[in-house]
Amino acid sequence: MATKIIPITDGRRDLLRLAKEARENLDRFVFTRNGKPEVILLNFEDYEDLLETLEIYETPGLVETLEQRRKEIKEGHSISGQDVFADA
């Protein structure tokens, strides 16, 4: 899997080949116009994964809760996995 940057005019000319590479090799393509990023080509599975991640991060309070848990772990206020599943 690689991200490749190419001019949009080259991408237009090679779109079918690039789409195949995105699908088969999981490559991603950033198309530029005048050296600036304009659009991206990626396989559908990556696209769905990105949407799912966005939905998770849009869950009210989730980011704050994760940051708080990270802080607690860093301060040593956590329970080991072995203790969590001791009675399982």
SULTA-V860370 format. One record per pair of residues at least 4 apart in sequence whose C-alpha atoms are under 7 Angstrom apart, sorted by the first residue. I is the first residue (numbers start at 1). J is the second residue. Records with the same first field share a line. If there is no record, write none. Layout:
# SULTA-V860370
I=J, J
This chain:
# SULTA-V860370
1=25, 26, 27
2=27, 28
3=27, 28, 29
4=28, 29, 30
5=29, 30, 31
6=10, 11, 30, 31, 32
7=11, 31, 32, 33
8=12, 31, 32, 33
9=13
10=14
11=15, 31
14=18
15=19
16=20
17=21
18=22
19=23
20=24
21=25, 26, 27
22=26, 27, 28, 42, 43
23=43
26=43
27=42
28=41, 42
29=40, 41, 42
30=37, 39, 40, 41
31=37, 38, 39, 40
32=36, 37, 38
33=37, 38
42=46, 47
43=47
44=48
45=49
46=50
47=51
48=52
49=53
50=54
51=55
52=56
53=57
54=58
55=59
57=62, 63
61=65
62=66
63=67
64=68
65=69
66=70
67=71
68=72
69=73
70=74
71=75
72=76, 77, 78
73=77, 78
79=83, 84
80=84
81=85
82=86
